[in-house]
Amino acid sequence: MKTLIRGGHIVNEGRVFDSDIVIEDGNIIEISQQPTVFDAVVDAEGCYVLPGLIDDHVHFREPGLTEKADIDTESRAAAAGGVTSYFDMPNCNPQTTTLAALAEKQALARQKSHVNYAFFYGATNDNIDTFSQLDATRIPGIKLFMGSSTGNMLVDRQETLEQIFKNCRLPLMVHCEDTAIINRNMANAKEAWGEDPPVSLHAMIRSEEACISSTRKAVELAKKYGTRLHVAHISTAEELELFDSPHITAEACVGHLYFTQLDHERLGAKIKVNPSIKTPVDQFLLREALTDGRITVVATDHAPHLLSQKEGGCAKAASGMPMVQFSLVTMLELVDEGVLTILRLVELMCHNPARLFGVQQRGFLRPGYRADITIVRPKSPWTVTNDVILSKCGWSPVEGHQYQWRVERTMCNGQTVYANGHVSADVFGDPITFLHT
């Protein structure tokens, strides 16, 4: 069956133009103002038609942490947000640091994920020998925690880091925070404020210095060994100055672009994330870097916790927030504010993740590519209420906010997975394939 997407403004590869798209067998077969014969019509009149978003940084919590989230619920939230592909992080339980654990997550996603999926493999102090056994066509890369994490996934010994950067021939995505600096800052804060310092001090404890020190070390190692380095969730202006090599790239997350540390007064620990959300100046300069090439990808670091786990201050409240359902409409709000154009948004959230990780046949609207398509309508105000939140944790830091853009429809491999406020429970995504160069 051939499906026609009719009447939309297509946003793709540096152009906004009016055309129709014809889909058959899950693929785009034609982009034309004079389409061939078709069997069904999707009316996109007045809407913008984008490639399906690729979120390169999510924590869907399965296996082992499913009281917070799971692949089924969070992939539904992704679909509702216009995200058709995601890369999940390895710090679940068990951690994705063995070939068996990776295979288990892939099997779970085949049964449960409503959009396309892939999983990072986690680096530890003692699993470097397994890197060569990985099927590089099935994973986006290796995830390395150079800052505070759980268990064996914190890698901060210089000798081990040298070996990882030297032996990693896949993209290496790194969480950069200096644990020694954070621990010193936390000790000082506890001495002054007690065992659970106020959450307003989070940016002081997980400080700019901690981020800059660690990111500088990662960049130096990547230059030494020629490693394909991708630094996750850049949060400071000074880190941006370190990205001067084509094989070293930066990711910004929606939370750091949308909130500042002043928002802790209003939202408390709901916006407590690692690395911390920082000053209005950092936010302003991060936003500037969206358009000058220093930031390559915008993602979410979607990391749900139960609200009960977000209670307390810097020491007790969990770090992380759910944003995958609202990332696109939030960034479109920045488009309306003149921070970036809709063309640049598509580069950062669709094209560049595909290019960076070698995603096959996704991330662009091209004949022969998979029909991952997101249709959004401008000037269609709606408010985030509790009943529209699809993440299992049941809350959002943007609850109560009114957006002006609306995700009308999300299509994954040519099938409508989200429309009219509902996710199609019988639509499932495919494993993403990669061609790393």
C-alpha positions as CSV (number, residue, x, y, z in Angstrom):
1,M,0.0,0.0,0.0
2,K,1.2,3.5,-0.9
3,T,0.6,6.3,1.6
4,L,0.7,10.0,0.6
5,I,1.7,12.7,3.0
6,R,0.1,15.7,1.4
7,G,0.3,19.5,1.7
8,G,3.1,19.9,4.3
9,H,6.1,22.2,4.5
10,I,9.0,19.8,4.3
11,V,12.1,20.7,6.4
12,N,15.1,18.8,5.1
13,E,18.8,19.2,4.3
14,G,18.9,23.0,4.5
15,R,15.5,23.7,2.7
16,V,11.9,24.4,3.6
17,F,9.7,23.6,0.6
18,D,6.2,22.5,-0.2
19,S,5.9,19.0,-1.5
20,D,4.3,15.6,-1.0
21,I,5.9,12.4,0.2
22,V,4.9,8.9,-0.9
23,I,5.6,5.9,1.4
24,E,5.5,2.2,0.5
25,D,6.7,-0.8,2.5
26,G,8.1,1.4,5.2
27,N,10.3,3.4,2.8
28,I,10.1,6.8,1.3
29,I,9.7,6.2,-2.5
30,E,9.0,9.7,-3.8
31,I,9.1,13.3,-2.8
32,S,7.2,15.2,-5.4
33,Q,4.6,17.9,-6.1
34,Q,3.1,15.5,-8.6
35,P,3.0,12.1,-6.8
36,T,2.2,8.8,-8.4
37,V,-0.8,6.7,-7.5
38,F,-1.5,6.2,-3.8
39,D,-3.9,4.3,-1.6
40,A,-4.2,6.4,1.6
41,V,-3.6,10.0,2.5
42,V,-2.2,11.8,5.5
43,D,-3.2,15.4,5.5
44,A,-0.3,17.7,6.5
45,E,-1.8,21.0,5.4
46,G,-0.5,23.8,7.5
47,C,2.1,21.5,9.1
48,Y,5.9,21.1,9.0
49,V,7.1,17.7,8.0
50,L,10.5,16.7,9.6
51,P,12.6,13.6,9.6
52,G,11.9,11.6,12.7
53,L,14.1,12.8,15.5
54,I,17.1,10.7,16.7
55,D,17.8,11.1,20.4
56,D,21.3,9.9,21.0
57,H,21.1,10.0,24.8
58,V,18.3,8.4,26.9
59,H,18.0,6.2,30.0
60,F,14.9,4.0,29.6
61,R,15.9,2.1,32.8
62,E,15.2,-1.4,31.7
63,P,16.3,-3.9,32.8
64,G,16.4,-3.6,36.6
65,L,15.1,-0.1,37.3
66,T,11.6,-0.5,35.9
67,E,9.8,1.1,38.9
68,K,11.0,4.4,37.2
69,A,10.6,3.6,33.5
70,D,10.7,0.8,31.0
71,I,11.2,0.4,27.3
72,D,7.5,0.2,26.5
73,T,6.5,3.4,28.4
74,E,9.4,5.5,27.4
75,S,9.3,4.6,23.8
76,R,5.6,5.6,23.9
77,A,6.7,9.0,25.3
78,A,9.3,9.2,22.6
79,A,6.8,8.6,19.9
80,A,4.5,11.3,21.3
81,G,7.4,13.7,21.2
82,G,8.3,13.0,17.5
83,V,11.3,10.9,18.4
84,T,11.5,7.8,16.1
85,S,15.0,6.5,17.1
86,Y,16.9,6.5,20.4
87,F,20.2,5.3,21.8
88,D,19.9,4.0,25.3
89,M,22.6,4.3,28.0
90,P,24.3,1.3,29.8
91,N,23.8,2.2,33.4
92,C,20.9,0.0,34.2
93,N,20.9,-3.3,36.2
94,P,22.7,-5.3,35.1
95,Q,24.9,-2.7,33.4
96,T,25.3,-3.1,29.7
97,T,29.0,-3.9,30.0
98,T,29.0,-7.5,28.8
99,L,28.0,-9.1,25.5
100,A,25.2,-11.0,27.3
101,A,23.7,-7.9,28.9
102,L,23.7,-6.1,25.5
103,A,22.0,-9.1,23.9
104,E,19.4,-9.1,26.7
105,K,18.5,-5.4,26.1
106,Q,18.3,-5.9,22.4
107,A,15.9,-8.8,22.9
108,L,13.7,-6.7,25.3
109,A,13.5,-3.9,22.8
110,R,12.4,-6.2,20.0
111,Q,9.4,-7.1,22.1
112,K,8.6,-3.7,23.6
113,S,10.0,-0.7,21.8
114,H,7.4,1.3,19.8
115,V,10.2,3.3,18.0
116,N,13.6,2.3,16.6
117,Y,16.3,1.5,19.1
118,A,20.0,1.0,19.8
119,F,22.1,0.6,22.9
120,F,25.5,1.9,23.9
121,Y,28.0,-0.5,25.4
122,G,29.5,0.6,28.7
123,A,33.2,0.9,29.4
124,T,34.5,-0.3,32.7
125,N,37.8,-0.7,34.4
126,D,38.2,-4.3,33.1
127,N,36.1,-4.9,29.9
128,I,38.3,-3.3,27.2
129,D,39.1,-6.7,25.8
130,T,35.4,-7.2,24.8
131,F,35.3,-4.1,22.6
132,S,36.7,-6.1,19.6
133,Q,33.9,-8.7,20.0
134,L,31.1,-6.2,19.5
135,D,29.0,-6.1,16.4
136,A,29.7,-2.6,15.2
137,T,26.7,-2.6,12.9
138,R,24.3,-2.9,15.9
139,I,25.6,-0.3,18.4
140,P,26.2,3.5,18.2
141,G,29.4,3.4,20.2
142,I,31.0,3.0,23.7
143,K,29.8,5.0,26.7
144,L,32.4,6.1,29.2
145,F,31.8,7.7,32.6
146,M,34.7,9.9,33.5
147,G,32.7,11.4,36.3
148,S,30.6,10.2,39.2
149,S,28.6,7.1,38.3
150,T,27.6,3.8,39.9
151,G,29.7,0.7,40.5
152,N,32.4,-0.2,38.1
153,M,31.3,2.2,35.4
154,L,33.3,5.1,36.9
155,V,36.6,5.0,35.1
156,D,39.0,7.6,36.4
157,R,42.4,5.8,36.5
158,Q,44.7,7.4,34.0
159,E,46.2,4.1,32.7
160,T,42.7,2.6,32.1
161,L,41.5,5.8,30.3
162,E,44.6,5.7,28.1
163,Q,43.8,2.1,27.1
164,I,40.1,2.9,26.4
165,F,40.9,5.9,24.2
166,K,43.7,4.0,22.4
167,N,41.6,0.9,21.7
168,C,38.2,2.3,21.0
169,R,37.5,2.3,17.3
170,L,33.8,3.2,17.6
171,P,32.5,6.6,18.7
172,L,33.3,7.1,22.3
173,M,30.6,9.1,24.2
174,V,31.9,10.5,27.4
175,H,30.3,11.9,30.6
176,C,32.8,14.4,31.8
177,E,32.9,15.5,35.4
178,D,35.9,15.4,37.8
179,T,34.9,13.2,40.7
180,A,37.6,14.5,43.1
181,I,36.5,18.1,42.6
182,I,32.8,17.1,43.1
183,N,33.7,15.2,46.3
184,R,35.7,18.1,47.7
185,N,32.9,20.5,46.9
186,M,30.3,18.2,48.5
187,A,32.4,17.9,51.7
188,N,32.6,21.6,51.9
189,A,28.9,22.1,51.4
190,K,28.0,19.5,54.0
191,E,30.3,21.2,56.5
192,A,28.4,24.4,56.0
193,W,24.9,23.2,55.3
194,G,24.5,19.8,56.9
195,E,24.3,16.3,55.4
196,D,21.8,17.3,52.6
197,P,22.8,20.8,51.3
198,P,20.0,22.7,49.5
199,V,19.4,21.8,45.9
200,S,20.2,25.4,44.9
201,L,23.8,24.6,45.6
202,H,23.9,21.8,43.1
203,A,25.7,23.9,40.4
204,M,28.3,24.8,43.0
205,I,29.0,21.2,44.0
206,R,28.9,19.8,40.5
207,S,30.8,22.9,39.4
208,E,32.0,24.4,36.2
209,E,35.6,23.5,37.3
210,A,34.6,19.8,37.5
211,C,33.2,19.8,34.0
212,I,36.0,21.8,32.4
213,S,38.7,19.8,34.0
214,S,37.3,16.4,32.9
215,T,36.3,17.6,29.4
216,R,39.8,19.0,28.8
217,K,41.3,15.7,29.8
218,A,39.0,13.8,27.4
219,V,39.8,16.1,24.6
220,E,43.6,15.8,25.2
221,L,43.3,12.0,25.2
222,A,41.2,12.0,22.0
223,K,43.7,14.2,20.2
224,K,46.6,11.9,21.4
225,Y,45.0,8.7,20.1
226,G,42.8,10.0,17.3
227,T,39.7,8.8,19.1
228,R,36.3,9.6,17.7
229,L,35.1,11.5,20.8
230,H,31.6,12.8,21.5
231,V,31.2,14.7,24.8
232,A,27.7,14.3,26.3
233,H,25.6,17.1,27.9
234,I,27.9,20.1,27.7
235,S,26.8,22.5,30.4
236,T,29.4,25.3,30.5
237,A,30.5,28.1,28.2
238,E,34.2,27.4,28.7
239,E,33.9,23.8,27.6
240,L,32.7,25.0,24.2
241,E,36.2,26.4,23.5
242,L,37.7,23.0,23.6
243,F,36.0,21.7,20.4
244,D,38.4,22.6,17.6
245,S,39.0,19.2,16.0
246,P,36.6,17.6,13.5
247,H,36.7,14.2,15.3
248,I,35.7,15.7,18.6
249,T,32.1,16.8,18.9
250,A,29.7,18.1,21.6
251,E,26.1,17.3,22.6
252,A,23.9,19.8,24.3
253,C,20.8,18.7,26.2
254,V,17.4,20.4,26.2
255,G,17.4,20.9,30.0
256,H,20.6,22.9,29.9
257,L,19.3,25.0,27.0
258,Y,15.9,25.7,28.6
259,F,16.5,26.0,32.3
260,T,19.1,27.8,34.4
261,Q,20.2,27.2,38.0
262,L,17.8,30.0,39.0
263,D,14.9,27.7,38.1
264,H,15.7,25.5,41.2
265,E,13.9,28.1,43.2
266,R,10.7,27.3,41.2
267,L,11.2,23.7,40.4
268,G,13.5,22.4,43.2
269,A,15.1,19.0,42.5
270,K,12.9,18.4,39.5
271,I,15.6,19.9,37.4
272,K,18.5,18.4,39.4
273,V,20.6,16.7,36.7
274,N,24.3,15.7,36.3
275,P,26.1,17.7,35.1
276,S,24.2,20.4,36.8
277,I,22.2,23.1,35.1
278,K,24.3,26.2,35.4
279,T,24.1,30.0,35.1
280,P,22.0,32.2,32.7
281,V,25.3,33.2,31.0
282,D,26.2,29.5,30.4
283,Q,22.7,29.0,29.0
284,F,23.0,32.0,26.7
285,L,26.4,30.9,25.3
286,L,25.2,27.3,24.9
287,R,22.3,28.6,22.8
288,E,24.7,30.7,20.7
289,A,26.8,27.6,20.1
290,L,23.8,25.8,18.5
291,T,24.2,27.9,15.4
292,D,28.0,28.3,15.1
293,G,28.9,24.7,14.8
294,R,30.4,24.1,18.2
295,I,27.4,22.0,19.3
296,T,26.7,19.1,16.9
297,V,23.8,17.3,18.5
298,V,20.9,18.2,20.8
299,A,19.5,15.3,22.9
300,T,17.6,14.9,26.1
301,D,19.5,12.8,28.6
302,H,16.0,11.6,29.4
303,A,16.4,10.1,32.9
304,P,13.1,9.3,34.8
305,H,12.9,8.9,38.5
306,L,9.8,8.6,40.8
307,L,8.9,11.9,42.4
308,S,9.6,10.3,45.8
309,Q,13.2,9.8,44.6
310,K,13.5,13.5,43.7
311,E,12.8,14.6,47.3
312,G,15.6,16.3,49.2
313,G,18.6,18.4,48.3
314,C,22.0,17.9,46.7
315,A,22.9,14.7,48.5
316,K,19.5,12.9,48.7
317,A,17.5,13.8,45.6
318,A,18.1,11.7,42.5
319,S,19.6,13.4,39.5
320,G,17.8,13.2,36.2
321,M,14.6,14.3,34.6
322,P,12.2,13.0,31.9
323,M,12.1,15.2,28.7
324,V,11.9,12.9,25.6
325,Q,8.2,13.6,25.1
326,F,8.7,17.4,25.2
327,S,12.1,17.9,23.6
328,L,10.9,18.8,20.1
329,V,8.2,21.3,21.2
330,T,10.7,22.9,23.6
331,M,13.2,23.4,20.9
332,L,10.5,24.7,18.6
333,E,9.8,27.3,21.3
334,L,13.4,28.4,21.0
335,V,12.9,28.6,17.2
336,D,10.0,31.0,17.9
337,E,12.2,33.0,20.2
338,G,14.8,33.4,17.4
339,V,17.5,31.3,19.1
340,L,17.9,29.0,16.1
341,T,16.0,28.3,12.8
342,I,13.9,25.2,12.2
343,L,16.4,24.2,9.6
344,R,19.2,24.2,12.3
345,L,16.9,22.3,14.7
346,V,16.6,19.5,12.1
347,E,20.3,19.5,11.6
348,L,20.9,19.1,15.4
349,M,18.2,16.6,16.2
350,C,17.9,14.6,12.9
351,H,20.7,14.9,10.4
352,N,23.7,15.3,12.6
353,P,23.0,12.3,14.9
354,A,22.6,10.2,11.8
355,R,25.9,11.5,10.3
356,L,27.8,11.3,13.5
357,F,27.0,7.7,14.4
358,G,26.7,6.3,10.8
359,V,22.9,5.6,11.2
360,Q,21.8,3.8,8.1
361,Q,18.8,5.1,6.1
362,R,17.4,7.3,8.8
363,G,17.7,11.0,9.8
364,F,16.8,12.4,6.4
365,L,13.8,12.6,4.1
366,R,15.2,10.9,1.0
367,P,13.8,8.3,-1.5
368,G,15.0,4.9,-0.4
369,Y,15.3,5.9,3.3
370,R,13.1,4.5,6.0
371,A,9.9,6.5,6.5
372,D,10.6,7.9,9.9
373,I,8.6,11.2,9.8
374,T,7.4,13.7,12.3
375,I,4.6,16.1,11.5
376,V,4.3,19.2,13.7
377,R,1.7,22.0,13.7
378,P,2.5,25.6,14.6
379,K,0.2,28.0,16.4
380,S,-1.7,25.2,18.0
381,P,-1.5,26.0,21.8
382,W,-1.8,23.3,24.4
383,T,-0.8,22.8,28.0
384,V,1.2,20.0,29.6
385,T,-1.2,18.4,32.0
386,N,-0.6,15.3,34.1
387,D,-2.9,13.2,31.9
388,V,-0.8,13.7,28.8
389,I,2.5,12.6,30.4
390,L,3.4,9.1,29.1
391,S,6.6,8.5,31.0
392,K,6.1,5.9,33.7
393,C,7.3,8.2,36.4
394,G,4.2,10.3,35.8
395,W,5.7,13.9,36.0
396,S,7.5,16.4,34.0
397,P,9.4,19.6,34.8
398,V,7.4,21.4,32.1
399,E,4.0,20.4,33.6
400,G,1.7,23.4,33.5
401,H,3.6,25.0,30.6
402,Q,1.7,26.1,27.4
403,Y,3.4,25.2,24.1
404,Q,2.5,26.7,20.8
405,W,3.7,23.8,18.6
406,R,2.0,20.4,18.6
407,V,3.2,17.0,17.4
408,E,0.4,15.9,15.1
409,R,1.8,12.6,13.9
410,T,4.8,10.4,14.3
411,M,5.5,7.7,11.7
412,C,8.1,5.0,12.3
413,N,9.1,2.8,9.3
414,G,6.0,4.1,7.5
415,Q,3.5,3.2,10.2
416,T,1.7,5.8,12.3
417,V,2.9,5.2,15.9
418,Y,1.4,8.4,17.3
419,A,-1.5,10.6,16.2
420,N,-4.4,12.4,17.8
421,G,-2.9,12.1,21.2
422,H,-2.6,8.3,21.1
423,V,0.2,5.8,20.7
424,S,-0.5,2.7,18.5
425,A,0.2,-0.2,20.8
426,D,0.6,-2.6,17.9
427,V,3.4,-0.6,16.2
428,F,7.0,-1.5,17.1
429,G,10.3,-0.1,16.0
430,D,13.3,-1.8,14.3
431,P,16.9,-2.2,15.5
432,I,19.0,0.6,14.1
433,T,22.0,-0.3,12.0
434,F,25.2,1.6,11.8
435,L,28.1,2.0,9.3
436,H,31.0,3.4,11.3
437,T,33.8,5.1,9.4
